[in-house]
Amino acid sequence: MMKAYHFRLYPTVEQSRKLEQHIGSCRFVYNWALDQKIKTYEQTKKSISHFDLDKKLPDLKKEKPFLKEVNAQSLQGMTKHVDSAFTRFFREKNGFPKFKSKKNPVQAFPVPQHYSVSFETSTVKLPKIGEIRAKLHRNFTGELKTATVSKTYTGKYFISILVENNEEFPTKQEFSESATIGVDVGIKDFAVLSTGEKIENPKYLKNSLQRLKVLQKRVSRKQKGTKNREKAKQSLAKLHEKITNQRNDFQNKLSFKLVSENQAIALETLNVKGMQRNHHLAQAIGDSAWSSFVTKLEYKAEWLGKTILRIGQFEPSSKLCSVCGYHNSDLTLKDREWICPDCKTKHDRDINAAINIKKFALIDQNLIGV
């Protein structure tokens, strides 16, 4: 099983300079490799592999001597990244690879091997940089794979280490109707469970919106290229970073709780991109970050041997009475409660949807009847 561990680095001034040098050089090689890819295809109608690009790196180092001061394997890693970007483009059609800019909020470079982690001294040793003090808040054992060093816009350094721990994913646990929970995500309440429990949406972005507007105005009023503008941008970036950290902390805790307490979790497949085309709801949907929450549920379920069940996005989970099955075709988005004309049951829209999500998922698994 492969697991990634994320740690904060605390480099010295000299180490920060070397990290910056690695980031800049790797960005330069990535852009060079992408340019070579494009030009080769335009001239020959053939693609150039990352092996051929690696063979050209020694000549590039002669032209650009500053590249010799950087870990060679990190530079070769960037040619692989370009190759992967083109592979994803042709397979998934998710956008042509773009040149990297030093203005990107997060800058990073790979360290494929020859690095080490010491939990006794709380340091990470990187080639050509040395031992860097780190906050190793979580121990691990296993074979070290590729690491990625990154720098945020607020000037913080992190390392993400991929570890092969030689463990197998646990066998999926058997689940029953009683051990399954349906989850309906929303805007007013972040998640509503089929048990009737509602988890309030913390709305971190909305709660910080006023402060964000103030900081954004300060940035726009400062003259471009001045130190004052850079300070204002740093303040704005820190608040954005805080919002992201708050959201991730909330989602990690909630996803772990749901996965730990249930054998199976039933979810509705949502077209988030399509929903965000509604400009009245786009900001609230983005603030909720449902996709990242589902991702956290999925990988935690893999680790613990639990099951994630998915139902189709066109299932009428909100409009169907969970008691008698009556279909309320007149239900609108503003209707938060409704009474079934057939069985006279009063429904909370979201709780009813969560119950139906669970039912639809279990019907697909042949665990309950239609």
N, C-alpha and C positions, 0 to 999 in steps of 0.2 A: 504494500500500500504506500502511495506517495502522499506526503503531507508537507505543507508549506508553513514556515514559521517566520513571523514578522517581528523584528527587533529594532529599537532605536539606537543609533550610533551617536557617540559624542567625540568627534575628532578634535585634535588640536588645530591651531591656526595653520601649521605646515601641512598637516594631513588634509585639512579642508582644501588647501591650494591644490594638492595632488588629486583629490577627488574631483574638484572642478576641472582639472586638466584631463582626467579620464572621461568625464562627461562630455566636455567639448570635443575631444579627439574622436570619441565614439560617434558623436553626432555628425562630425565631419565625414567619417568613413561611411556611415549610413547614407548620407546624401550623395557621396561619391559613388557608392555601389548602386544606388537607385538611378543615378544619372547614367552609369555604365550600362545598366539593364535597358534603359529606354533607348539610348543611342544604338546599342547593339541590335535591338529588334528593328529599329527604323532603317538601319543600313543593311542587315542581313535577313531580316524576317525570322530570326532564330533567337532563342533565349540563351543567356549566359548563366551557367550554374555558379553557386557560391564557391565551389572548388576552384573554378577558373578565376573568380574574383580574388580568392585568397592568394593565388599565384602572382597576382599583380600587386599585392600589398608591399612586397619588398621594394619595388620600383617607386611606389607612392611614398614610402618612407624616405627614400633618397631625395625626392622632391620636397617633402615636408618633414624635416628632421625632428620636429616636436613630437611626431608620432612614435619615435623610438623610445621616448620616456614613459610610454604607456604600456600596460600589460598586453602582449601580442594576442593572447587568446580572447581578450575582451574585444579587440578590433575585429578578429575573425568572427566573433559572435554576432557582430552587427551585419555582416554579409549574410549570415544565416537568417537574421531577422528580415532582411529585404526579401530573401527567397520565400520565407513563410508568408510575408505580406502579399506577394504575387500569387502564391498558392491559394490563400484565402480569397483573394479577389476573383480568381477564375472559378473556384468551387462554390463560393457563397454569394458572389456578386455584391459584395458589401462596400464597394468604393475603391477606386484606384489608389495605390499607395501614395502618400504625400511626403514631401520633404520635411524633415524635422526642423523646428525653429527653436532658438534659444529663449524665445518668449513663452514657450509652452509652460503651463503651471507646474508640471512634474517633469524632471529630467532624470534619466537613469542610464545605467550601463550594466552589461552582464559580466559575471565572473564564473566562467564554466568550471574551473577546477583549480587545484593548488592553493586553496584557502583553508583556514582552520578556525574552529570555535573552541574557546577554553572557558568552561563554566567556573573553574577555580579562580581564574583571574578576571572573569567577566570581560573578556576581550575577543575580538574577531580579527584574525590576521589575514590581510589581503596582499596579493603579490604587487610589488613596486610601491606599496603604501605603508605596510607594516601593521603593527598591532593597534587596533582602535578600541577605545573603551566603549562598551555596549551595555544596554539594560537587558540582560538575558533573563527575562521573567518566567521563562518556561523551559524546562529541560527536555531533551530528546535524545534518542539513540538511533543509530542507523547510518547508512552510507550517504555522505553529502553529495548532492547533485548540483545543478546549476544554481548560483545565487545571483540576485539582482540588487544592486545598490541604487537607491533613488534619493532625490532631493526635492522637497516640496517648495512651493513658492515662498513659504515663510522661513526658509533657510534650515529646516530640519532634515537630518539624514536618517535613512532607514535601510535595513538590509532584509531581503526576503530570501529564505533558504529552503530549497526543496530537498526533502529527506526521504530516502527509501528505507523503511523500517522493517522490511522483510516479513510483514504481517499481511494476512489475507483479510479482505473485508468480511465481517461476520455474516453468517447465513441469515437470510431474511426471516424474521420471526413470523409465525403464523398469527393471523389476526381474525377477530370476529366482529360482529356488529357492535358489541358493547365496548370493544377495545379500539374502535374507530371513531374519529371526530371529524366533523365537517367544519371548514373554515371559509367564511365569506369576508373578503377584504373590502374596505370601503373608505370613504373620506371622513364622514362624521365620526364613526368609530373605526379605528384602524383594522380591527378584526372582530368578527362576531362568530361565536362558536355554536355548534349544534346543541350544546348543553344549555344554551341561553345566556352564557357569559359574554359580556361585551368588554373589549379592551379599547380604552380611549385612545384616540389619535393624538400624540403629543404635539404635532404640527410645529416642529422646530423652526422651519423656514418662515412660516407665517408669524410666529411669535417674535422673530428677529427682523422682520421686514422693515419696520420703522428705522431701526438702527442701521440696517443695510443701505437704506435710501440716503441717510445722513452721510455715511461713509462714502457712498458712490458720488454724492454731490461734491464732497471734499476732493475726491480724485479728479473729477471733471473740471473743477475750478483752478486746480494747480497747473502751472505752466509745464508743458511737456519737456522732458529731459532734465528737470530740476530734482534736487534731493528731496524737496518737500513733497513732490508728486510721488516719488518712490516710497516715502514714509506713509503717505496716505494709502497707496496700493497695498503696502504691507499690512496695515490695519484692517483693510477690507478683506484681504486674503485670510487673515487670522480668524475673522468672524465666520467666513465660509468654511474654514477648516473645523471650527468648533461645531458648527451645525452638522457637518458630515460625521464627525466623531460621535455626537449625541445620537444621531440617527442610527449609526452602526451599532452603538452600545445597546440601544433599545431593541433593535431587531435581533441582535445576537442573543440577548437574554430571553426574549419571547420565543424565538425559534427553538432554543435549547429546552425551554420549559415544555413546549408542545411536543417535541420529539421524545423527550424523556418520559412524559406521562401517558403516551399513547402508542399503540402498536402500529397504527396506520392513520394517515392524515389525508383527508379528501379535499382537493382544491379545484377551483374553477379555472379553466384556461382563459386568460384575458388578452385581448388585443390592445395593449397599453398604448402603442403608437397611434392606433386609430382613435382611441379615446382622447388622446391629447390634442387631437385636431379641434376639439371643442374648446375654444379659447376661454370660455367661462370656467372650465374645470381644469385646464392644462396645468396651472401652477399648483393647485391642490393635489392633483394626481402625481406630479413630479415630487412634491414634498413628501407624499406617502411612500414613494419608492417601493412599489409592490414587487417589481421584478427582482430586486436585490434581496428582498425578504424571502421570496420563493427559492432563490438560489441557496440561501443559508439553510432553509428547511431541507433542501434536497441533499446537500453534502453532509449535513449532520445526520440525516436519516441513513445515509450510506455508512457512516462511521459506526452507528449504533445498531445496524441491522433492522431498521424500521422501514416501512413502506409508504411511499407517496402515491396517492391515487389522483388521477386527473380526469375531469369530465370536459366535454366539448364546450366551446365558448357560446354556442347557440342553444344550449339547454335552457329551458324556461324556469330557472331555479327560483326567481322572484315571483313569477306570475302563477305558479302552480300551488294549489293548496296542499300542504304536507299531510293533511288528515284524510281528505276524500279524493284528492286528485283533480279538483275543478280548476280549469284554466281561465284565469282572469285576464282577458286580452285588453281590457280597458285600463289596466294599471299603468300609471305614469311615474316618472322619476321623482316627482314631488310627493307622491303618496307614500308615507312612511308606515301607515297602518291601513289594513283593509279587512272587511268581514266577508267570509266566504258565503255566497248566496245559497249554496247547497246544504252545507253542514252547520252554518252559522258560527263557525269558529273565528274568533278575532285574532288576526295575525300581526305580529311585528314583522315588517317587510324583511329585515336583515336576518332575524332569527329563523324565519320561515325559509329563506334562501339557504342558510347554512344547513338546515335539516335536509332540504331537498338535495343539496350537493352531496351530502353523506349518502342519501338514499340512491341517487343516480350512480355513484361510484360503486356501491355495494351490489347494485343490480348488475353492473358490468362484470363484477367478480363472481356473479351467481351465488351470492351469500344471502340475498333476500329475494322474494318474489316480486313481480311487477305490480 
